[in-house]
Structure formats: C-alpha cells, structure tokens
Amino acid sequence: MRRRATVIVVKDREVLLVQQSRGGHYWLPGGGVRRGERSIGAAVRELYEETGLRSKSVRDLFSWTSRFSIHRVFLVEPEGVPHPKSDVVAVLWWDGKAKLPLRSHAAAILERAGFFSGRMFEQFQRG
C-alpha cells in the first residue's frame, strides 16, 4: 500500500480542500511520502506544494487506511493565504454543508476527525 500524508487545515469552522482538475473531486491536501521521508515532512511539503501555505504548527492526529493508501493525518495551523499551485486548480474553504464532489477517502477522514459533528473543533481548541 502507498504511504500518504494527509493534511487537515481548519479556519473559522471550515476545512481547506483542493481540486486537481476542473470539475473534478475535492480532497484534503497531501500526497505520497517519499523514500526516506518522514510523514510529517511530507505533510508540510505537500501542503506548501499544493496551496503555498507554510506550516506554523503540525499535530499528528491518526492513521487511516483507504483502499489503496495508508494515510497519516495531520492537523496544520497555516501561515499565509492559500492559492492553487502545481497541479491544483482550486482551493476552497468548506463548511461541510454545501454539496461538493468530495473524494470518499477525504469524507471518511473528516468523519473520523469529527468535522461533520463539530467535535473536531472542540478537540482542536483544547490542543
């Protein structure tokens, strides 16, 4: 299975999503962990490569296994303003209410993190 670093960025009760092709699905920033690279380093690198955001703090949350990948999921406090970079065509702050074409693994990770129930925001505020 492929090792993947997946990033949750939260601001004002919304989560940052990226889209890699026009009209395509949205997902959480992240990508493959390179040989010899730590998952936390891949999370920071991928977030910057896809959105231009730097990481002020990074918190390891959990592992989640999808059909093809093992995701190490991190909460990142960002610096800067997100904008599409590399093969990303759009970035979006999402409150979870508007219907979006969301990748199933992103929805499952957000569910596990408590995004849809609001539990995630309480947990993250406690640090």
Phi, psi and omega in degrees: 000149180281136174273131183226140173258125183239138188242132170252121176243123183241138175210128177051046177063025175234155180245146180276128176239155176236154177233131185259352172211144181306130179076359181275184181287155172263152175207178179280146176302150177149183180177190184293147175270124181286157177303128180083356182266142174279151181301320180296321177294321178295322179298312180297315181297311182296320178300315180294315182297326184269330189232349184078002180279137171269161183252116176283318177213151181227130180237125178285124183260300184190171172255147178217134182254124175259188182300323186242349188222156168254113183266127167263120188257132182234145170262128182239132168269117188268163170237133177106186179244128182289144173209150182297135175225170180047236184266011178276132180256344180205146170238147188212132170273125188236132180269358179088357184262317180293141177288130179224152169283093185256131178302141184299323180292326178293317178298318181294319179294316179295324176297312180298324181284348179088018182297313186288333180271346184088350180300328182300319185292321177295315181298317184287329178293329179287339179083000000 
